[in-house]
Amino acid sequence: MAVVIDTLKSDNRPRHPEKAHRPDQPIQRKPDWIRVKAPGSPAWAETNRIVKAEGLVTVCEEAGCPNIGECWEKKHATFMIMGDTCTRACAFCNVKTGMPGALDADEPAKIATAVAKLGLHHVVITSVDRDDLDDGGAEHFAQVIRAIRARSPGTTIEVLTPDFLRKDGALEVVVAARPDVFNHNLETVASKYLKVRPGARYFHSIRLLQRVKELDATIFTKSGIMVGLGEERNEVLQLMDDLRSADVDFLTVGQYLQPTKKHHPVIDFITPDAFKGYETIAYTKGFLLVSATPLTRSSHHAGDDFAKLKAARLGKLGR
């Protein structure tokens, strides 16, 4: 399914102004092994109603996640805090770029209310990059965590954060709020950062994940990448080693899907057998949990995966 670049109704600006004048990149036909459940079931509609009633943003919608039909049918939504506009312009991402507005002081309470209404046992909270804020939004993350804990003390919390580049002390604020899982995605191999993720730094992201474990070894750490961006297999294996050197527990690997003709093209569609090979190798390198399939995304099956993480850690301690 092709996706067109939409515009902001308020002033008709393009969703991705930095990409507007780039040459079009043809969108390849997806192979037979990439098929998703279309949204629209009654349970999906109820999730959509709750999200809209609280005036919340989800990465499921903003990033055009292919699993939204499946996840929302189970009332599993990944909330994106601090607005819908990102200060960075990654070549792969469909989230709107530009200058964000002010933070919503009521957002932590709104998120907590939605979590309670949906009856979530495990929730994933992510955000846009907020390079405009002194702390990159770290305190806002902490407030959301505390609000959910107060309203739904039995709910486990996973955060998927920006890299807090050049935001001294920001990471410590998030870790002090004690999320159950701290996720920060590398997105791609080191050689592709300049083109795919120009606002980030590969080894800073590795160090960020390592620092989480230094601050609180009980927090599970997690990172994910996309494949199909032109990376070499040996680069993916090196990335695995780099993550293990930072004691990361959980690795996700999924197929990159091009959102629009202005985004980075898909270079390769990786076969299910190749994904299985990545999973096998990652387990031999010591990850507690690995999810590697074409449709794997960071928060897909996050609740089930958290239970598997706990069991894997207990099994390792038992050995």
C-alpha positions in Angstrom: 0.0 0.0 0.0 1.5 3.3 -1.0 1.3 6.2 1.5 1.2 9.8 0.4 2.8 12.7 2.2 0.0 14.4 4.1 -0.1 18.0 5.1 -1.0 20.0 8.2 -4.6 21.3 7.8 -3.7 24.5 9.7 -1.2 26.0 7.3 -0.9 23.4 4.5 2.8 22.8 5.2 4.2 19.5 4.1 4.5 16.8 6.8 8.2 16.5 6.0 9.4 19.9 4.6 13.1 18.7 4.6 12.1 15.9 2.2 9.8 17.9 0.0 12.3 18.6 -2.8 14.1 15.3 -2.8 13.7 13.2 -5.9 11.1 10.5 -5.7 12.2 7.0 -4.7 10.0 4.3 -6.2 8.2 2.2 -3.6 8.8 -1.5 -4.3 6.0 -4.0 -4.2 6.1 -5.9 -0.9 6.8 -9.7 -1.0 4.2 -12.3 -0.2 5.6 -12.8 3.3 4.7 -9.2 4.4 1.0 -9.3 5.1 -0.8 -7.5 7.9 -4.2 -7.4 9.5 -6.3 -4.5 8.3 -7.7 -2.2 11.1 -11.4 -1.7 11.7 -12.6 -4.4 14.1 -14.9 -3.3 17.0 -12.1 -3.7 19.5 -9.8 -1.6 17.3 -12.6 1.1 17.2 -12.8 1.1 21.0 -9.0 1.6 21.3 -9.2 4.4 18.8 -12.1 6.0 20.7 -10.2 6.0 24.0 -7.1 7.4 22.4 -9.0 10.2 20.7 -11.1 11.0 23.8 -8.0 11.7 25.8 -6.5 13.7 23.0 -3.4 11.5 22.9 -0.9 10.7 20.1 0.3 7.2 19.3 3.3 6.2 17.4 1.2 3.4 15.9 -0.6 6.1 13.8 2.2 8.7 13.4 4.8 6.2 12.2 2.4 4.2 10.1 3.0 1.0 11.9 1.9 -2.1 9.9 0.8 -3.9 13.0 -1.8 -1.3 14.2 -4.8 -3.5 13.2 -3.5 -6.5 15.3 -2.3 -4.5 18.3 -5.3 -2.1 18.6 -7.7 -5.1 18.4 -6.0 -6.3 21.6 -6.2 -2.7 23.0 -2.4 -2.4 22.9 -1.4 1.1 21.9 2.0 2.7 22.1 1.7 6.3 23.4 3.9 9.0 21.9 4.3 11.9 24.3 5.4 15.5 23.9 3.5 16.2 20.8 3.4 14.9 17.2 6.3 16.9 15.8 9.9 15.8 15.9 12.9 18.1 15.9 14.9 15.6 13.8 14.5 14.5 10.3 15.5 10.8 10.0 15.4 9.5 6.4 13.2 6.5 7.4 10.7 8.0 9.7 7.1 9.1 8.9 6.6 11.2 12.1 6.1 14.9 11.3 9.1 17.2 11.5 9.4 20.8 12.5 9.3 23.0 15.6 7.1 21.4 18.3 4.8 23.3 20.5 4.8 23.6 24.3 4.5 20.5 26.5 1.1 19.6 27.8 1.3 19.7 31.6 -1.9 17.5 31.7 -0.5 14.8 29.4 0.9 12.5 32.2 -2.6 12.4 33.8 -4.2 11.8 30.4 -1.9 8.9 29.6 -2.6 7.4 33.0 -6.3 7.6 32.4 -6.0 6.0 29.0 -3.9 3.2 30.4 -6.5 2.5 33.1 -9.4 2.6 30.6 -7.7 0.2 28.3 -6.8 -2.1 31.2 -3.2 -2.4 30.1 -1.0 -4.8 32.1 2.1 -3.5 30.2 2.4 -0.1 28.4 5.0 1.4 26.1 5.7 5.1 26.2 7.7 6.7 23.4 8.2 10.3 22.2 9.3 12.5 19.5 12.9 14.0 19.7 12.7 17.3 21.6 16.1 18.8 21.1 14.5 22.2 21.8 14.1 21.3 25.5 17.0 21.7 28.0 16.5 18.1 29.2 15.2 16.6 26.0 11.9 15.8 27.7 13.4 13.6 30.4 11.4 15.1 33.3 8.2 14.7 31.2 9.0 11.0 30.7 9.5 10.7 34.5 6.1 12.4 35.2 4.3 10.1 32.8 5.9 7.1 34.6 4.9 8.4 38.0 1.3 9.1 36.9 0.8 5.6 35.5 2.3 4.1 38.7 -0.1 6.1 40.8 -3.2 5.2 38.7 -2.3 1.6 37.7 0.3 0.3 40.2 0.1 -3.2 38.6 1.0 -2.0 35.1 4.6 -2.6 34.0 6.1 0.3 32.0 8.4 0.3 29.0 9.9 3.5 27.7 11.3 4.0 24.2 13.4 7.2 24.5 15.3 9.5 22.3 19.1 9.6 22.7 19.2 12.8 24.9 22.2 13.9 22.9 24.1 16.7 24.6 21.5 16.7 27.4 23.6 16.2 30.5 21.8 14.5 33.4 18.6 13.7 31.3 19.1 10.0 31.2 19.5 9.9 35.0 16.1 11.5 35.5 14.3 8.8 33.4 16.2 5.9 35.1 15.4 7.3 38.5 11.7 7.0 37.7 12.4 3.2 37.4 10.7 2.0 34.2 10.6 -1.8 33.9 12.2 -1.7 30.4 14.4 1.0 28.9 14.4 0.9 25.1 16.4 3.0 22.8 16.7 2.0 19.2 19.9 2.1 17.2 17.7 1.8 14.1 20.5 0.9 11.7 24.2 -0.1 11.5 27.0 2.5 12.1 27.9 3.0 8.5 24.3 4.2 7.6 23.9 6.8 10.3 25.0 9.8 8.2 22.4 9.1 5.6 19.6 7.4 7.6 19.9 8.9 11.1 22.0 12.1 10.6 21.0 13.8 13.9 22.2 10.9 16.0 25.5 9.3 16.9 25.9 5.5 16.9 28.3 5.2 19.8 26.5 7.7 21.9 23.4 5.5 21.6 25.5 2.4 22.6 26.8 4.3 25.6 23.3 5.5 26.6 22.2 1.9 26.9 25.3 0.9 28.8 24.8 3.8 31.2 21.3 2.6 32.1 22.7 -0.7 33.4 25.3 1.2 35.3 22.7 3.3 37.0 20.2 0.4 37.7 21.1 -3.1 36.7 17.6 -4.3 37.5 16.1 -2.4 34.5 15.8 -4.5 31.3 17.4 -2.8 28.3 16.3 -3.2 24.8 17.2 -1.9 21.3 16.0 -2.4 17.8 17.1 -2.1 14.2 15.6 -2.1 10.7 17.2 -4.1 8.0 16.8 -3.6 4.2 18.5 -0.2 4.2 21.6 -1.5 2.4 23.5 -2.8 5.4 25.9 -5.7 5.2 25.3 -8.9 7.2 28.6 -8.6 9.0 27.7 -5.0 10.1 24.5 -6.4 11.7 26.6 -9.0 13.6 29.0 -6.2 14.7 26.0 -4.2 16.0 24.9 -7.2 18.0 28.4 -7.4 19.6 28.3 -3.7 20.3 24.9 -4.0 22.1 26.1 -7.0 24.1 29.2 -5.1 25.2 26.7 -2.6 26.7 24.9 -5.6 28.4 21.6 -5.0 26.4 19.1 -7.7 27.2 16.6 -7.6 24.2 17.2 -7.1 20.5 14.5 -6.5 17.9 15.1 -6.8 14.2 12.5 -5.9 11.6 12.1 -5.1 7.9 12.3 -1.4 6.9 9.2 -0.4 4.9 9.4 2.9 3.0 6.6 5.3 4.1 6.6 7.6 1.0 8.4 8.3 -2.2 10.4 11.0 -0.4 11.8 8.6 2.2 14.9 6.4 2.1 14.2 3.5 -0.4 14.0 -0.1 0.6 17.3 -1.6 -0.8 16.4 -5.2 0.1 13.5 -7.2 1.4 15.1 -9.6 3.8 13.7 -13.2 3.7 12.2 -14.9 6.7 15.0 -17.4 6.6 17.6 -14.6 6.9 15.6 -13.2 9.9 15.7 -16.6 11.5 19.5 -16.7 11.0 19.8 -13.3 12.7 17.7 -14.6 15.7 19.8 -17.7 16.1 23.1 -15.7 16.0 21.8 -13.1 18.4 20.9 -15.8 21.0 24.4 -17.3 20.7 25.8 -13.8 21.5 24.0 -13.8 24.8 20.8 -11.7 24.4 18.0 -12.8 26.9 15.4 -12.3 24.2 15.4 -11.8 20.4 12.5 -10.9 18.1 13.6 -11.0 14.4 10.9 -11.2 11.8 9.9 -9.0 8.8 7.0 -7.4 10.8 8.9 -7.1 14.2 8.6 -3.6 15.6 9.9 -2.3 19.0 6.6 -2.4 20.8 5.0 -5.3 19.0 3.9 -8.0 21.6 5.7 -5.9 24.2 3.6 -7.3 27.1 4.2 -10.9 26.2 7.9 -10.2 25.6 8.2 -8.6 29.0 7.0 -11.9 30.6 9.6 -13.8 28.5 12.3 -11.4 29.6 11.6 -12.0 33.2 11.5 -15.8 32.7 14.8 -15.7 30.8 16.5 -13.6 33.5 15.3 -16.1 36.2 16.5 -19.0 34.1 19.9 -17.4 33.6 20.2 -16.7 37.4 19.2 -20.3 38.1 22.0 -21.6 35.9 
